[in-house]
Amino acid sequence: MSLFARKSIDELRADAFSEGEHALKRSLTASNLVLLGIGAIIGAGIFVLTGTAAARNAGPAVMISFIIAGLGCLFAGLCYAEFAAMIPIAGSAYTYSYATLGEFIAWIIGWDLILEYLFGAATVAVGWSGYFTEFMREIGLNLPEAWTQAPINVQGTHTLVRNPGAIINLPAMILIMLMTCLLVIGIQESAKFNNFIVYVKVAIVLLVIGFGFQYVDAANWSPFIPPNTGEFGEFGWSGIVRAAAVVFFAYIGFDAVSTAAQEAKNPQRDLPIGMLGSLAICTVLYILMALVMTGMVHYTQLNVPHPVFVALEKAGEPLAWLRYFVNIGAIAGLASVVLVMLMGQPRIFYSMSRDGLLPPVFSKVHPKYRTPYVTTILTGAVAAIVAGIFPIGLLGELVSIGTLLAFVIVCAGTWYLRVKEPNRERPFKTPLVPLVPILGILTCGFMMYFLPLDTWLRLIVWMLIGVVIYFAYGRSHSVLQRTGHQVFEAEPSRPNFTHEDDHKS
């Protein structure tokens, strides 16, 4: 039994189009996938991280930080797109690693993705709770602080302490439970809800950019790169790169598109469109938003939970009407991010269970809604508890490093498979291989290097827990290790879809 046994790509492709009691319902179009990606990307980055990264690390040059983070995502996204078109199956980087680098690496990346999706959903839910509480206060409803704050706080960089007076962050928990119910009901219903929210928040972002440019004071951009304070990562070029690693959290949603591969109508064509299209649109919006916010108000004033609101206040009465829309956009926008994050994690569990690395209950599909309802409910329950207890700072730092590691492995896998199987059919081909994968590895690895030591230590501890679970359960129950093949419920249907009727299950 080899730790690095690889799954057959031909069998993976057959499984992607098989039908049976475990089959997911194919109902998502290319536009649905683009909007899912935008729904996951436009959220905390626009409404929170742009201001805090500018104030703490990069100043007006946070625009460069977004470009660096965006390039890292572009290189990784091109590699993701090749895999997603070639292996259109739920599981994202986990499945891609299984087909290229072997089972043990696949388990590591699957365990790592829990940091991205489950903890990511909890992180954004905590941010949503802050905006929601502030909105309630503005309309005259003051929610008790004891029920809107985490009972645990972080003192210094790693010491957990009791937050006096706080009981639990109830709004964050309620949001996650509502999004979980929606995801159980169906992926198409969830996509329609997400589409509506995406239109609302993109419209509000465009309003802020359009009206905000009229109130930009160029003096706020000077110096564009503030001098380093003497501390590594506080302004100067080290601050720009540190900020890139911080704002990278804003981009992690685009790979959630690949987790919906088995629910896409034409995955080989639509998945690359969904991932790269959403990434391109959001990168442009982030850069424009960073320019407007640091131009409207001095970057030192943006270290607040609601920096967009602060920038609009600086403009005074002419833009007072827009502040209410920004609050609504933030509340709606962050909710859609939570939705997409909660959509991704159950599908990772679904794939790992199908492979025998997790118990069979993790791959159960609802007989009516055709969704992985057991893992969706489990993910929602754990995410709600985490969001209710822990602060946003502790959660957020874990998410970025987990995602960066996943991107490094996907880039390495693309390069490896091009060398190992150069003649394999690839509906979408990453250009300039091995240059693009190497640049992806270097860019993402560089940003990982700039994250704090405590974040690395937490990642190592999390991975050690995962290794113990793999050797205690996954290795002995692995379908591939026991049979050498993947198990299907029924004969696979045609591997290429061209008409909508072909997707009915």
VEXMI-336828 format. One record per residue (C-alpha): residue number from 1; x, y, z; chain. Coordinates in pm, whole numbers. Last residue first. Layout:
<nodes>
NUM, X, Y, Z, A
...
</nodes>
This chain:
<nodes>
505, -3068, 1265, -1300, A
504, -3128, 1521, -1570, A
503, -2801, 1649, -1708, A
502, -2829, 1508, -2058, A
501, -3154, 1695, -2110, A
500, -2962, 2021, -2105, A
499, -2775, 1937, -2422, A
498, -2406, 1901, -2507, A
497, -2264, 1693, -2228, A
496, -1943, 1498, -2269, A
495, -1855, 1193, -2062, A
494, -2161, 989, -2165, A
493, -2313, 808, -1869, A
492, -2118, 594, -1630, A
491, -2263, 256, -1541, A
490, -2401, 269, -1192, A
489, -2298, 313, -831, A
488, -1932, 366, -906, A
487, -1630, 238, -709, A
486, -1281, 373, -772, A
485, -1005, 128, -850, A
484, -696, -26, -690, A
483, -922, -230, -466, A
482, -807, -177, -104, A
481, -565, 113, -149, A
480, -797, 293, -394, A
479, -1102, 246, -175, A
478, -917, 389, 126, A
477, -1044, 236, 451, A
476, -707, 143, 607, A
475, -538, 470, 507, A
474, -832, 688, 608, A
473, -888, 569, 965, A
472, -602, 595, 1218, A
471, -331, 679, 962, A
470, -539, 960, 810, A
469, -669, 1084, 1146, A
468, -314, 1115, 1285, A
467, -198, 1302, 972, A
466, -489, 1548, 1008, A
465, -395, 1629, 1368, A
464, -37, 1690, 1251, A
463, -171, 1925, 982, A
462, -358, 2138, 1237, A
461, -46, 2162, 1456, A
460, 165, 2267, 1155, A
459, -92, 2531, 1049, A
458, -103, 2672, 1404, A
457, 277, 2698, 1406, A
456, 278, 2876, 1068, A
455, 25, 3133, 1192, A
454, 238, 3189, 1502, A
453, 539, 3261, 1280, A
452, 363, 3554, 1110, A
451, 290, 3550, 733, A
450, 565, 3676, 500, A
449, 679, 3326, 401, A
448, 326, 3237, 291, A
447, 331, 3535, 54, A
446, 653, 3411, -104, A
445, 510, 3059, -138, A
444, 210, 3199, -323, A
443, 429, 3397, -563, A
442, 693, 3124, -606, A
441, 447, 2838, -661, A
440, 234, 3044, -902, A
439, 543, 3162, -1090, A
438, 655, 2799, -1124, A
437, 309, 2694, -1243, A
436, 308, 2976, -1505, A
435, 663, 2907, -1632, A
434, 624, 2528, -1666, A
433, 402, 2560, -1870, A
432, 345, 2876, -2073, A
431, -33, 2856, -2104, A
430, -256, 2637, -1885, A
429, -452, 2417, -2123, A
428, -833, 2388, -2122, A
427, -1004, 2083, -2275, A
426, -688, 1883, -2184, A
425, -652, 1542, -2347, A
424, -346, 1355, -2215, A
423, -36, 1368, -2434, A
422, 203, 1519, -2178, A
421, 132, 1258, -1909, A
420, 418, 1267, -1654, A
419, 572, 1601, -1755, A
418, 240, 1785, -1791, A
417, 120, 1598, -1483, A
416, 406, 1734, -1270, A
415, 354, 2094, -1381, A
414, -16, 2083, -1302, A
413, 50, 1912, -968, A
412, 302, 2178, -862, A
411, 49, 2453, -936, A
410, -220, 2264, -741, A
409, 20, 2214, -447, A
408, 113, 2583, -428, A
407, -254, 2684, -446, A
406, -348, 2456, -156, A
405, -66, 2599, 56, A
404, -187, 2952, -18, A
403, -538, 2855, 89, A
402, -426, 2719, 426, A
401, -206, 3024, 489, A
400, -493, 3262, 415, A
399, -753, 3087, 631, A
398, -553, 3055, 953, A
397, -499, 3433, 985, A
396, -871, 3498, 954, A
395, -981, 3279, 1244, A
394, -760, 3433, 1514, A
393, -838, 3787, 1401, A
392, -1214, 3729, 1364, A
391, -1267, 3633, 1728, A
390, -1375, 3282, 1840, A
389, -1692, 3158, 2012, A
388, -1995, 3218, 1791, A
387, -1810, 3180, 1464, A
386, -1661, 2846, 1576, A
385, -2002, 2717, 1688, A
384, -2167, 2827, 1364, A
383, -1886, 2675, 1153, A
382, -1928, 2341, 1334, A
381, -2306, 2334, 1277, A
380, -2281, 2453, 917, A
379, -2020, 2193, 828, A
378, -2225, 1914, 985, A
377, -2546, 2030, 812, A
376, -2369, 2047, 474, A
375, -2194, 1715, 541, A
374, -2528, 1542, 598, A
373, -2703, 1728, 315, A
372, -2477, 1638, 24, A
371, -2738, 1778, -221, A
370, -2972, 1588, -453, A
369, -3279, 1778, -321, A
368, -3515, 1479, -305, A
367, -3304, 1177, -209, A
366, -3054, 1389, -9, A
365, -2702, 1271, -89, A
364, -2491, 1073, 159, A
363, -2118, 1111, 100, A
362, -2015, 1197, 458, A
361, -2216, 901, 593, A
360, -1967, 668, 421, A
359, -1690, 742, 680, A
358, -1390, 949, 559, A
357, -1089, 838, 351, A
356, -1306, 590, 163, A
355, -1273, 764, -174, A
354, -1642, 854, -181, A
353, -1591, 997, 168, A
352, -1311, 1225, 47, A
351, -1529, 1345, -242, A
350, -1828, 1429, -21, A
349, -1604, 1593, 243, A
348, -1472, 1829, -28, A
347, -1829, 1886, -142, A
346, -1934, 1970, 214, A
345, -1656, 2237, 229, A
344, -1744, 2432, -84, A
343, -2109, 2525, -27, A
342, -2041, 2669, 318, A
341, -1783, 2899, 160, A
340, -2033, 2999, -110, A
339, -2303, 3090, 143, A
338, -2062, 3271, 376, A
337, -1952, 3488, 84, A
336, -2317, 3555, -1, A
335, -2379, 3681, 354, A
334, -2074, 3910, 333, A
333, -2222, 4082, 31, A
332, -2572, 4124, 173, A
331, -2451, 4285, 497, A
330, -2180, 4485, 319, A
329, -2419, 4603, 48, A
328, -2678, 4709, 307, A
327, -2415, 4903, 498, A
326, -2288, 5056, 173, A
325, -2644, 5152, 75, A
324, -2687, 5343, 400, A
323, -2358, 5526, 344, A
322, -2462, 5630, -8, A
321, -2719, 5883, 114, A
320, -2449, 6068, 309, A
319, -2253, 6120, -14, A
318, -2316, 6495, -62, A
317, -2338, 6538, 320, A
316, -1972, 6483, 400, A
315, -1700, 6338, 175, A
314, -1510, 6223, 484, A
313, -1814, 6019, 587, A
312, -1775, 5821, 263, A
311, -1422, 5715, 357, A
310, -1535, 5613, 706, A
309, -1819, 5397, 566, A
308, -1574, 5224, 333, A
307, -1344, 5160, 632, A
306, -1605, 4965, 839, A
305, -1409, 4750, 1088, A
304, -1160, 5035, 1145, A
303, -794, 5097, 1055, A
302, -888, 5339, 775, A
301, -783, 5667, 938, A
300, -410, 5620, 876, A
299, -482, 5580, 503, A
298, -579, 5945, 466, A
297, -933, 5976, 330, A
296, -1086, 6003, -18, A
295, -773, 5894, -205, A
294, -705, 5589, 9, A
293, -1066, 5479, -44, A
292, -1076, 5553, -417, A
291, -747, 5383, -505, A
290, -828, 5072, -300, A
289, -1174, 5050, -460, A
288, -1025, 5068, -810, A
287, -776, 4791, -732, A
286, -1042, 4570, -572, A
285, -1287, 4617, -861, A
284, -1024, 4522, -1121, A
283, -928, 4211, -923, A
282, -1295, 4116, -884, A
281, -1369, 4108, -1257, A
280, -1056, 3906, -1341, A
279, -1110, 3647, -1065, A
278, -1478, 3598, -1153, A
277, -1392, 3533, -1518, A
276, -1096, 3306, -1442, A
275, -1294, 3074, -1215, A
274, -1631, 3069, -1392, A
273, -1491, 3058, -1746, A
272, -1252, 2776, -1654, A
271, -1548, 2586, -1501, A
270, -1788, 2646, -1792, A
269, -1620, 2461, -2078, A
268, -1528, 2127, -1922, A
267, -1807, 2160, -1667, A
266, -2101, 2174, -1910, A
265, -2408, 2159, -1685, A
264, -2218, 2227, -1364, A
263, -2322, 2038, -1050, A
262, -2034, 1793, -1055, A
261, -1782, 2078, -1082, A
260, -1926, 2272, -786, A
259, -1600, 2242, -589, A
258, -1423, 2417, -878, A
257, -1619, 2739, -816, A
256, -1488, 2745, -459, A
255, -1152, 2820, -623, A
254, -1262, 3181, -675, A
253, -1341, 3236, -308, A
252, -986, 3273, -183, A
251, -943, 3622, -322, A
250, -1015, 3843, -20, A
249, -798, 3628, 208, A
248, -510, 3736, -16, A
247, -559, 4075, 149, A
246, -328, 3967, 433, A
245, -56, 3807, 217, A
244, -59, 4113, -10, A
243, -41, 4336, 300, A
242, 279, 4158, 406, A
241, 413, 4214, 53, A
240, 334, 4586, 64, A
239, 467, 4616, 418, A
238, 800, 4464, 314, A
237, 809, 4723, 35, A
236, 780, 5014, 277, A
235, 507, 4997, 537, A
234, 508, 4791, 856, A
233, 599, 4441, 740, A
232, 938, 4427, 914, A
231, 958, 4695, 1181, A
230, 1182, 4996, 1119, A
229, 887, 5219, 1040, A
228, 921, 5161, 666, A
227, 861, 5471, 456, A
226, 509, 5523, 316, A
225, 467, 5400, -45, A
224, 234, 5648, -218, A
223, 375, 5932, -12, A
222, 154, 6108, -97, A
221, -171, 5941, -201, A
220, -376, 6154, 39, A
219, -255, 6464, -145, A
218, -443, 6338, -453, A
217, -772, 6430, -283, A
216, -1048, 6204, -419, A
215, -1402, 6341, -390, A
214, -1519, 6285, -751, A
213, -1357, 5940, -748, A
212, -1600, 5844, -471, A
211, -1909, 5883, -688, A
210, -1802, 5620, -942, A
209, -1613, 5391, -703, A
208, -1887, 5396, -438, A
207, -2158, 5344, -701, A
206, -1960, 5057, -857, A
205, -1933, 4888, -517, A
204, -2310, 4934, -466, A
203, -2389, 4776, -805, A
202, -2151, 4490, -728, A
201, -2331, 4438, -396, A
200, -2681, 4421, -542, A
199, -2598, 4208, -849, A
198, -2406, 3964, -628, A
197, -2699, 3940, -385, A
196, -2939, 3838, -662, A
195, -2698, 3583, -805, A
194, -2637, 3430, -460, A
193, -3008, 3367, -406, A
192, -3036, 3212, -751, A
191, -2726, 2998, -685, A
190, -2868, 2873, -354, A
189, -3191, 2774, -527, A
188, -2990, 2590, -792, A
187, -2771, 2419, -529, A
186, -3069, 2285, -336, A
185, -3266, 2275, -10, A
184, -2958, 2177, 189, A
183, -2777, 2492, 76, A
182, -3060, 2716, 195, A
181, -3066, 2549, 537, A
180, -2690, 2604, 572, A
179, -2723, 2971, 479, A
178, -2979, 3017, 759, A
177, -2759, 2835, 1012, A
176, -2456, 3042, 916, A
175, -2648, 3368, 957, A
174, -2785, 3261, 1297, A
173, -2436, 3182, 1427, A
172, -2294, 3519, 1321, A
171, -2590, 3700, 1481, A
170, -2536, 3507, 1811, A
169, -2175, 3599, 1882, A
168, -2161, 3442, 2229, A
167, -2149, 3537, 2598, A
166, -1934, 3850, 2620, A
165, -1909, 4032, 2953, A
164, -1532, 3995, 2988, A
163, -1360, 3841, 2680, A
162, -1172, 3544, 2825, A
161, -814, 3504, 2702, A
160, -637, 3311, 2427, A
159, -264, 3384, 2401, A
158, -126, 3367, 2046, A
157, -18, 3701, 1904, A
156, -76, 3947, 2188, A
155, -399, 3869, 2370, A
154, -654, 3692, 2154, A
153, -1020, 3700, 2257, A
152, -1275, 3439, 2363, A
151, -1639, 3512, 2454, A
150, -1702, 3632, 2097, A
149, -1925, 3939, 2070, A
148, -2286, 3999, 1960, A
147, -2478, 3844, 2251, A
146, -2296, 4025, 2535, A
145, -2308, 4344, 2331, A
144, -2688, 4352, 2358, A
143, -2843, 4460, 2024, A
142, -2932, 4828, 2001, A
141, -3223, 4877, 1762, A
140, -3256, 5240, 1657, A
139, -3210, 5220, 1280, A
138, -2842, 5304, 1311, A
137, -2792, 5048, 1589, A
136, -2934, 4772, 1371, A
135, -2689, 4867, 1097, A
134, -2399, 4854, 1344, A
133, -2502, 4507, 1461, A
132, -2531, 4389, 1101, A
131, -2189, 4527, 1010, A
130, -2024, 4355, 1307, A
129, -2215, 4029, 1252, A
128, -2102, 4020, 891, A
127, -1739, 4027, 1005, A
126, -1807, 3730, 1236, A
125, -1978, 3550, 947, A
124, -1672, 3619, 730, A
123, -1447, 3437, 974, A
122, -1686, 3144, 1025, A
121, -1718, 3088, 650, A
120, -1340, 3103, 613, A
119, -1297, 2858, 902, A
118, -1510, 2603, 718, A
117, -1385, 2684, 369, A
116, -1015, 2763, 384, A
115, -913, 2585, 702, A
114, -1110, 2279, 590, A
113, -903, 2299, 272, A
112, -597, 2187, 471, A
111, -758, 1852, 550, A
110, -820, 1800, 179, A
109, -466, 1918, 103, A
108, -312, 1671, 348, A
107, -541, 1391, 227, A
106, -440, 1458, -134, A
105, -70, 1457, -35, A
104, -124, 1115, 123, A
103, -321, 983, -174, A
102, -83, 1070, -457, A
101, 81, 1366, -631, A
100, -112, 1375, -960, A
99, -463, 1231, -948, A
98, -503, 1265, -572, A
97, -370, 1622, -590, A
96, -641, 1720, -839, A
95, -906, 1559, -620, A
94, -802, 1754, -309, A
93, -749, 2076, -507, A
92, -1121, 2087, -596, A
91, -1323, 1796, -457, A
90, -1627, 1776, -679, A
89, -1545, 1640, -1024, A
88, -1468, 1797, -1360, A
87, -1124, 1632, -1404, A
86, -980, 1777, -1728, A
85, -1175, 2104, -1720, A
84, -1114, 2152, -1347, A
83, -749, 2051, -1377, A
82, -672, 2304, -1649, A
81, -875, 2574, -1473, A
80, -696, 2518, -1142, A
79, -361, 2574, -1315, A
78, -485, 2899, -1469, A
77, -628, 2999, -1130, A
76, -294, 2938, -956, A
75, -118, 3179, -1189, A
74, -407, 3425, -1165, A
73, -431, 3388, -786, A
72, -66, 3479, -742, A
71, -115, 3766, -983, A
70, -416, 3888, -782, A
69, -216, 3882, -458, A
68, 56, 4092, -620, A
67, -202, 4329, -777, A
66, -389, 4360, -448, A
65, -65, 4450, -273, A
64, 9, 4709, -541, A
63, -324, 4879, -458, A
62, -220, 4860, -93, A
61, 32, 5122, -208, A
60, -195, 5388, -55, A
59, -63, 5281, 288, A
58, 100, 4937, 288, A
57, 95, 4769, 629, A
56, -137, 4880, 908, A
55, -361, 5149, 759, A
54, -367, 5014, 403, A
53, -422, 4656, 519, A
52, -706, 4772, 748, A
51, -880, 4971, 476, A
50, -877, 4713, 197, A
49, -943, 4433, 446, A
48, -1291, 4542, 555, A
47, -1561, 4609, 292, A
46, -1379, 4518, -28, A
45, -1182, 4220, 102, A
44, -1455, 4101, 339, A
43, -1699, 4059, 53, A
42, -1647, 4040, -319, A
41, -1462, 3709, -362, A
40, -1727, 3448, -272, A
39, -2016, 3608, -460, A
38, -1784, 3689, -748, A
37, -1702, 3319, -778, A
36, -2065, 3216, -751, A
35, -2148, 3483, -1010, A
34, -1897, 3337, -1254, A
33, -2034, 2988, -1184, A
32, -2396, 3091, -1242, A
31, -2290, 3263, -1567, A
30, -2124, 2941, -1685, A
29, -2442, 2744, -1608, A
28, -2529, 2544, -1297, A
27, -2798, 2270, -1293, A
26, -2631, 1931, -1265, A
25, -2782, 1748, -966, A
24, -2536, 1547, -758, A
23, -2500, 1171, -803, A
22, -2486, 953, -491, A
21, -2798, 752, -572, A
20, -2677, 686, -923, A
19, -2536, 853, -1232, A
18, -2180, 871, -1354, A
17, -2043, 1181, -1526, A
16, -1768, 1275, -1280, A
15, -1706, 907, -1210, A
14, -1600, 852, -1571, A
13, -1363, 1148, -1551, A
12, -1216, 1015, -1226, A
11, -1177, 670, -1382, A
10, -983, 818, -1673, A
9, -775, 1027, -1432, A
8, -673, 711, -1249, A
7, -615, 779, -882, A
6, -257, 794, -762, A
5, -88, 585, -492, A
4, 152, 807, -298, A
3, 122, 652, 46, A
2, 168, 316, -122, A
1, 0, 0, 0, A
</nodes>
